[in-house]
Amino acid sequence: MILTLASSPSTVGQAVEAVRRFALGSGLDEAKTAALGVAVDEAVTNVVRHAYRGDAGRVLTLALSVAGDAVQVEILDHGHPFDPLAEVTAPPDGGAEDREVGGLGLLLMRELVDEARYIRDGDRNKLMLRAFVRHSPARREPGAA
């Protein structure tokens, strides 16, 4: 499924709802669907706010598919080159008052999905997020056989 959406704050909700319906229809459970939705929310918000700097005349594309045993979401934009995965760092020590604003959303996005990849393809950013329908051998729960 391919969705082309205008770059606006309302796009975020549209994207998350489309991903939610697709993921549930593809066999992803409620918890993993919700986590994938939060990751997509963060990624699309970053495109709208930062890659396009609020320019409502721009578009972004979501490509939703099932790849093997995973629901896959590709988010494509023509914004400035930005690898959200390269910017992921561990949260700082200390309380909220000790840290700078921003950055935790990128960490959260990466932690909520089973796989995340970024490439710059010509003039496009391509962020791929995957959530496995069944447990992946690489991501087994502790104590699982």
Secondary structure by P-SEA (a helix, b strand, c coil): cbbbbccccaaaaaaaaaaaaaaaaacccaaaaaaaaaaaaaaaaaaacccccccccbbbbbbbbbccccbbbbbbbcccccccccccccccccccccccccaaaaaaaaaaccbbbbbbcccbbbbbbbbbccccccccccccc
